[in-house]
Amino acid sequence: MRTIAVIGGGIIGLAVARELTRRGNQVTVLEKEGRLATHQTGNNSNVAHAGLYYPPGSFKARMSVAGNQSIVRYAREHGVAVDVCGKLVVATSDAELPALHRLAERATANGVPAKLIDPGEAREYEPEVACVKALRVESTAVVDFPGVCGALAAELAESGTDVRLGTRVLAINRRVAGGVDVHTSSGLVRADALVNCAGLHADRIARLAGLAPRTQIVPFRGEYYELRPERTKLVRGLIYPVPDPALPFLGVHLTRMLDGSVHAGPNAVLALHREGYRWRDVSVRDTAEALRFPGTWQLASRFRRTAVEEILRSLSRRRFAASLARLVPTIGPDDIVRCGSGVRAQALHPDGTLVEDFLIERAPYQVHVLNAPSPAATCALEIAGHIASTLDT
């Protein structure tokens, strides 16, 4: 029986720990926070993506299509709330039609159930939507991802897996005879192998382990509003804009949550703290590290105008509402209230390009998940299977 240390108690770390345990390994999960799913998993829109946006053959495309099915199935089997509601991606002008048609072609290439529909058909799904054409994606779902983490943790507890909360990793040493020593705030963990699922700190953990990744995590905060309760009837399911292929994120969208509330967002602004959920959350170390990295400046230079627009939208409820009104014209500034934010752990190359696909690197006795932002929660069980198989070879 191998002993394996998994660093990170989000949905990826817990799914990896479960899969490794199911394959007969003895696993220790190390999580620096006092509870599981504190950061990316606990602060996202809970959308299980269909695999629509990603290049055919990529990890994201293959794992999203399979992951959409496996995460929904897992949620249903374990009594976790889930709603396979589908979504609309809407073109609000003729200029967006070519991009919408390319998205439909990509859906077909990836095996995603989707169809182009006219405005009348779109309003059968979303009576308040504005569009010249839309893409209906049937398999998109909303899943209680923190609830999935609770189910995974319950499985781990039942199997006797050691899950250590409030445990920081301080140093990692590879043993000459094989395996790794993980020095933590609660003592030494000796393991035959290590899996790094540390999310916002994955690159730092990799460096502690002796790797020299060329990519770096640069945190982006996504801020959300929600519709006031009396206005939630404006949205029945999920409404997304056509993404601009020149921009790195999907744009603000509308999501009916499992409790009936409707979330709007997120925007995307550079966070000044890897765990910075508010403008006033500033880490000197994190900010300095981001500013020293050439990729940050290259990205800012390439998207200077967009960055300014995102900051202005972050600071102005009126601008935020105007973005939503492109999708649902009856939404105004008085219809939305702030409701929190999340931080995306996005890896960048030194030239400022985003690492588009999941990035999983292997070293002796180690596997490091160096880029796993959205749709990683959708793909958690598939990523876990891939990592477990990697360790088996």
C-alpha positions as CSV (number, residue, x, y, z in Angstrom):
1,M,0.0,0.0,0.0
2,R,1.4,3.4,-1.0
3,T,1.1,6.5,1.2
4,I,0.2,9.6,-0.7
5,A,0.0,13.2,0.6
6,V,-2.6,15.4,-1.2
7,I,-2.2,19.2,-0.6
8,G,-5.4,21.1,-0.9
9,G,-8.9,20.5,0.4
10,G,-11.0,21.9,-2.4
11,I,-13.0,19.8,-4.8
12,I,-10.0,18.7,-6.8
13,G,-8.0,17.7,-3.8
14,L,-10.9,15.8,-2.2
15,A,-11.8,14.1,-5.5
16,V,-8.1,13.0,-6.0
17,A,-8.0,11.7,-2.4
18,R,-11.2,9.7,-2.9
19,E,-9.9,8.2,-6.2
20,L,-6.5,7.3,-4.7
21,T,-8.2,5.7,-1.7
22,R,-10.5,3.7,-3.9
23,R,-7.4,2.4,-5.6
24,G,-6.0,1.1,-2.4
25,N,-3.7,3.9,-1.3
26,Q,-3.4,5.4,2.1
27,V,-4.0,9.1,1.7
28,T,-3.4,12.2,3.9
29,V,-5.1,15.4,2.9
30,L,-3.4,18.6,4.0
31,E,-5.5,21.8,4.0
32,K,-4.2,25.1,5.5
33,E,-7.7,26.5,6.2
34,G,-9.9,25.4,9.1
35,R,-12.6,24.1,6.7
36,L,-12.8,22.5,3.3
37,A,-13.7,24.2,0.0
38,T,-12.8,27.7,1.4
39,H,-11.6,29.4,-1.7
40,Q,-12.3,28.6,-5.4
41,T,-14.7,25.8,-4.8
42,G,-16.7,27.7,-2.2
43,N,-16.9,31.0,-4.2
44,N,-18.0,30.2,-7.7
45,S,-21.2,30.2,-9.6
46,N,-21.8,26.4,-9.1
47,V,-22.2,25.9,-12.9
48,A,-21.4,22.4,-14.2
49,H,-20.2,23.3,-17.7
50,A,-21.0,21.3,-20.8
51,G,-17.7,21.6,-22.6
52,L,-18.8,24.2,-25.1
53,Y,-15.9,26.7,-25.2
54,Y,-12.8,24.6,-25.3
55,P,-10.6,23.5,-28.2
56,P,-11.5,20.0,-29.4
57,G,-9.1,17.4,-28.0
58,S,-8.0,19.6,-25.1
59,F,-8.1,18.4,-21.5
60,K,-10.9,20.9,-20.8
61,A,-13.0,19.8,-23.8
62,R,-12.7,16.1,-23.1
63,M,-13.0,16.3,-19.3
64,S,-15.9,18.8,-19.3
65,V,-18.1,16.6,-21.5
66,A,-17.4,13.6,-19.3
67,G,-17.3,15.6,-16.1
68,N,-20.6,17.2,-16.7
69,Q,-22.2,13.7,-16.6
70,S,-20.0,12.3,-13.8
71,I,-20.4,15.3,-11.4
72,V,-24.2,15.4,-11.9
73,R,-24.4,11.6,-11.4
74,Y,-22.3,11.8,-8.3
75,A,-24.4,14.7,-6.9
76,R,-27.7,12.7,-7.5
77,E,-26.3,9.5,-6.0
78,H,-25.2,11.4,-2.8
79,G,-28.2,13.5,-2.3
80,V,-26.5,16.8,-3.3
81,A,-28.7,19.5,-4.9
82,V,-28.4,19.6,-8.7
83,D,-30.5,21.1,-11.5
84,V,-29.8,20.3,-15.2
85,C,-31.4,23.4,-16.4
86,G,-29.5,24.1,-19.6
87,K,-28.5,27.6,-20.8
88,L,-28.7,30.1,-23.5
89,V,-25.7,31.8,-25.1
90,V,-27.2,34.8,-26.8
91,A,-26.0,37.0,-29.7
92,T,-27.4,40.5,-29.1
93,S,-26.3,41.9,-32.4
94,D,-25.6,40.7,-35.9
95,A,-21.9,41.4,-35.3
96,E,-21.8,38.5,-32.8
97,L,-23.4,36.0,-35.1
98,P,-20.1,34.6,-36.6
99,A,-18.8,34.0,-33.2
100,L,-22.0,32.3,-32.1
101,H,-21.9,30.0,-35.2
102,R,-18.3,29.1,-34.4
103,L,-19.3,28.2,-30.9
104,A,-22.1,26.0,-32.3
105,E,-19.5,24.2,-34.5
106,R,-17.2,23.7,-31.5
107,A,-20.1,22.3,-29.5
108,T,-20.7,19.7,-32.3
109,A,-16.9,18.9,-32.4
110,N,-16.8,18.4,-28.7
111,G,-20.0,16.3,-28.6
112,V,-22.0,18.8,-26.6
113,P,-25.8,18.7,-27.1
114,A,-26.6,22.2,-28.5
115,K,-28.7,23.8,-31.1
116,L,-29.1,27.3,-32.7
117,I,-32.5,28.9,-32.2
118,D,-34.2,32.1,-33.3
119,P,-35.3,34.9,-30.9
120,G,-38.9,33.5,-30.6
121,E,-37.6,30.1,-29.5
122,A,-35.1,31.7,-27.1
123,R,-38.0,33.6,-25.4
124,E,-39.7,30.3,-24.8
125,Y,-36.8,29.5,-22.5
126,E,-36.2,33.1,-21.2
127,P,-39.2,35.4,-21.9
128,E,-37.2,38.6,-21.0
129,V,-34.1,37.8,-23.1
130,A,-32.9,40.0,-25.9
131,C,-31.1,38.4,-28.9
132,V,-30.9,38.1,-32.6
133,K,-30.1,34.4,-32.3
134,A,-29.1,32.0,-29.5
135,L,-27.4,28.7,-28.8
136,R,-29.3,26.4,-26.5
137,V,-27.1,24.1,-24.5
138,E,-29.1,21.3,-22.8
139,S,-26.6,19.7,-20.5
140,T,-25.4,22.7,-18.5
141,A,-26.3,22.3,-14.9
142,V,-26.1,24.0,-11.5
143,V,-24.6,21.8,-8.8
144,D,-23.9,22.5,-5.1
145,F,-20.2,22.1,-5.3
146,P,-19.6,22.7,-1.6
147,G,-22.2,20.0,-1.1
148,V,-20.2,17.7,-3.4
149,C,-17.2,18.4,-1.2
150,G,-19.2,17.4,1.9
151,A,-20.1,14.1,0.2
152,L,-16.5,13.5,-0.8
153,A,-15.3,14.3,2.8
154,A,-17.9,11.9,4.2
155,E,-16.6,9.1,1.9
156,L,-13.0,9.9,3.0
157,A,-14.0,9.8,6.7
158,E,-15.7,6.5,6.2
159,S,-12.6,5.0,4.6
160,G,-10.4,6.3,7.5
161,T,-8.6,8.9,5.4
162,D,-6.6,11.4,7.4
163,V,-7.9,14.9,6.5
164,R,-5.9,17.5,8.4
165,L,-7.4,21.0,8.6
166,G,-5.4,24.0,9.7
167,T,-2.3,22.4,8.4
168,R,0.2,24.6,6.4
169,V,2.9,23.1,4.2
170,L,6.2,24.6,5.2
171,A,8.8,22.6,3.2
172,I,9.0,19.6,0.9
173,N,12.0,17.3,0.5
174,R,12.5,14.4,-1.8
175,R,14.1,11.4,-0.1
176,V,17.1,9.9,-1.8
177,A,15.6,6.4,-1.3
178,G,12.3,7.5,-2.9
179,G,9.2,9.4,-1.7
180,V,8.8,12.8,-0.2
181,D,8.9,14.4,3.3
182,V,6.3,17.1,3.8
183,H,7.0,19.4,6.7
184,T,3.8,21.0,8.0
185,S,2.7,23.2,10.8
186,S,1.4,20.1,12.5
187,G,4.4,17.9,12.0
188,L,6.2,15.7,9.4
189,V,4.2,13.7,6.8
190,R,6.3,11.0,5.1
191,A,4.7,9.8,1.9
192,D,5.6,7.7,-1.1
193,A,4.1,10.4,-3.4
194,L,2.7,13.9,-3.4
195,V,-0.2,15.4,-5.3
196,N,-0.4,19.2,-5.3
197,C,-3.9,20.5,-5.6
198,A,-3.3,23.8,-3.9
199,G,-5.2,26.0,-6.3
200,L,-4.3,29.6,-5.7
201,H,-0.9,28.5,-4.2
202,A,-0.2,25.6,-6.5
203,D,2.9,27.3,-8.1
204,R,4.4,28.1,-4.7
205,I,3.9,24.5,-3.5
206,A,5.6,23.3,-6.7
207,R,8.6,25.5,-6.0
208,L,8.7,24.2,-2.4
209,A,8.9,20.7,-3.9
210,G,11.9,21.7,-6.1
211,L,10.2,22.4,-9.4
212,A,10.7,25.6,-11.4
213,P,7.5,26.2,-13.3
214,R,7.7,28.9,-15.9
215,T,4.0,29.7,-15.4
216,Q,2.8,31.7,-12.4
217,I,-0.6,32.0,-10.7
218,V,-2.0,35.5,-11.1
219,P,-5.2,36.0,-9.2
220,F,-8.3,37.6,-10.7
221,R,-11.2,38.6,-8.6
222,G,-14.7,38.0,-10.0
223,E,-17.3,40.1,-8.3
224,Y,-21.0,39.1,-8.3
225,Y,-24.3,40.9,-7.9
226,E,-27.6,39.3,-7.5
227,L,-31.1,40.3,-8.5
228,R,-33.4,41.6,-5.8
229,P,-35.9,38.9,-4.8
230,E,-38.8,40.7,-6.4
231,R,-36.9,40.7,-9.8
232,T,-35.7,37.1,-9.9
233,K,-38.6,36.2,-12.1
234,L,-36.7,38.0,-15.0
235,V,-34.4,34.9,-15.3
236,R,-35.5,31.3,-15.4
237,G,-32.1,29.6,-15.9
238,L,-28.7,30.6,-17.3
239,I,-28.1,33.4,-19.8
240,Y,-24.6,33.9,-21.2
241,P,-23.2,36.4,-23.7
242,V,-21.3,35.3,-26.8
243,P,-17.7,35.4,-25.5
244,D,-15.3,37.7,-27.3
245,P,-12.5,35.5,-28.6
246,A,-10.0,38.3,-28.2
247,L,-10.7,38.4,-24.4
248,P,-9.6,35.9,-21.8
249,F,-12.9,35.5,-19.9
250,L,-16.5,34.7,-20.7
251,G,-18.1,38.0,-19.7
252,V,-20.9,38.7,-17.1
253,H,-23.8,36.4,-17.2
254,L,-27.0,35.5,-15.3
255,T,-27.4,32.3,-13.3
256,R,-30.4,31.1,-11.4
257,M,-29.0,29.4,-8.3
258,L,-30.4,26.3,-6.6
259,D,-32.1,28.5,-3.9
260,G,-34.0,30.5,-6.5
261,S,-31.7,33.6,-6.3
262,V,-30.2,34.9,-9.5
263,H,-26.5,35.7,-9.5
264,A,-25.0,38.2,-12.0
265,G,-21.4,38.3,-13.0
266,P,-18.6,37.9,-12.6
267,N,-16.4,40.7,-13.9
268,A,-12.6,40.2,-13.8
269,V,-10.1,42.4,-12.0
270,L,-6.6,41.8,-10.9
271,A,-6.7,40.8,-7.2
272,L,-4.1,42.3,-4.9
273,H,-4.1,39.3,-2.7
274,R,-4.3,35.6,-3.8
275,E,-7.2,35.4,-1.3
276,G,-8.4,38.9,-1.9
277,Y,-12.2,39.0,-2.1
278,R,-12.5,42.8,-1.6
279,W,-10.6,45.8,-2.9
280,R,-9.2,46.4,0.6
281,D,-7.7,42.9,0.7
282,V,-4.1,43.6,-0.1
283,S,-1.0,41.4,0.3
284,V,2.4,43.0,-0.2
285,R,3.9,39.7,-1.0
286,D,1.2,38.7,-3.5
287,T,1.1,42.1,-5.2
288,A,4.9,42.3,-5.5
289,E,5.1,38.8,-6.9
290,A,2.5,39.6,-9.5
291,L,4.2,42.9,-10.5
292,R,7.6,41.3,-10.8
293,F,6.2,38.6,-13.1
294,P,6.6,39.8,-16.8
295,G,3.4,38.0,-17.8
296,T,1.3,40.4,-15.7
297,W,2.6,43.4,-17.6
298,Q,2.3,41.7,-21.0
299,L,-1.3,40.8,-20.2
300,A,-2.2,44.3,-19.0
301,S,-0.6,45.8,-22.1
302,R,-2.6,43.5,-24.4
303,F,-5.9,44.2,-22.7
304,R,-5.4,47.7,-21.4
305,R,-8.7,49.0,-22.5
306,T,-10.6,45.9,-21.2
307,A,-8.8,46.2,-17.8
308,V,-9.9,49.8,-17.4
309,E,-13.5,48.8,-18.3
310,E,-13.5,46.0,-15.8
311,I,-12.2,48.2,-13.0
312,L,-14.9,50.8,-13.8
313,R,-17.6,48.2,-13.9
314,S,-16.3,46.9,-10.5
315,L,-16.7,50.4,-9.1
316,S,-20.0,51.3,-10.7
317,R,-23.3,49.4,-10.2
318,R,-24.7,51.3,-13.1
319,R,-22.1,50.0,-15.5
320,F,-22.5,46.5,-14.2
321,A,-26.3,46.7,-14.7
322,A,-25.7,48.0,-18.2
323,S,-23.7,44.9,-19.1
324,L,-26.6,42.7,-17.8
325,A,-29.2,44.8,-19.7
326,R,-27.6,43.7,-23.0
327,L,-28.9,40.2,-22.1
328,V,-32.1,41.2,-20.3
329,P,-33.1,44.8,-21.1
330,T,-35.5,45.2,-18.2
331,I,-32.6,44.9,-15.6
332,G,-31.6,48.3,-14.2
333,P,-29.2,49.5,-11.5
334,D,-31.9,49.4,-8.8
335,D,-32.5,45.7,-9.5
336,I,-29.1,44.4,-8.4
337,V,-27.2,44.2,-5.1
338,R,-23.7,43.1,-4.3
339,C,-23.4,39.5,-3.1
340,G,-19.8,38.5,-2.8
341,S,-16.9,37.5,-5.0
342,G,-14.5,34.7,-5.9
343,V,-10.8,34.6,-6.9
344,R,-9.7,32.7,-10.0
345,A,-6.3,31.0,-9.8
346,Q,-5.2,31.7,-13.4
347,A,-1.8,30.6,-14.6
348,L,0.0,32.9,-17.0
349,H,3.0,32.4,-19.3
350,P,5.8,34.9,-19.1
351,D,4.7,36.4,-22.4
352,G,1.3,37.3,-20.8
353,T,-0.8,34.6,-22.5
354,L,-3.1,32.7,-20.3
355,V,-2.6,29.0,-19.8
356,E,-5.8,28.0,-21.6
357,D,-5.9,24.3,-20.7
358,F,-5.5,22.4,-17.5
359,L,-1.8,22.1,-16.7
360,I,-0.7,19.0,-14.8
361,E,3.0,18.3,-14.4
362,R,4.7,15.3,-13.1
363,A,8.1,15.0,-11.3
364,P,9.6,12.0,-9.5
365,Y,7.1,10.9,-6.8
366,Q,5.0,14.0,-7.5
367,V,2.1,15.4,-9.5
368,H,1.3,19.1,-9.6
369,V,-1.9,20.7,-10.8
370,L,-0.6,24.0,-11.9
371,N,-3.6,25.4,-13.7
372,A,-7.2,24.3,-12.9
373,P,-9.6,27.3,-12.9
374,S,-13.1,26.9,-14.3
375,P,-14.3,24.4,-15.4
376,A,-12.2,22.4,-12.9
377,A,-15.1,21.8,-10.5
378,T,-17.1,20.3,-13.3
379,C,-14.2,18.1,-14.2
380,A,-13.1,17.2,-10.6
381,L,-13.8,13.4,-10.9
382,E,-12.2,13.2,-14.3
383,I,-9.1,15.1,-13.2
384,A,-8.9,12.8,-10.2
385,G,-9.0,9.7,-12.4
386,H,-6.3,11.2,-14.7
387,I,-4.0,12.0,-11.8
388,A,-4.5,8.6,-10.1
389,S,-3.7,6.8,-13.4
390,T,-0.6,9.1,-13.8
391,L,0.7,7.9,-10.4
392,D,0.0,4.3,-11.4
393,T,2.3,4.4,-14.4
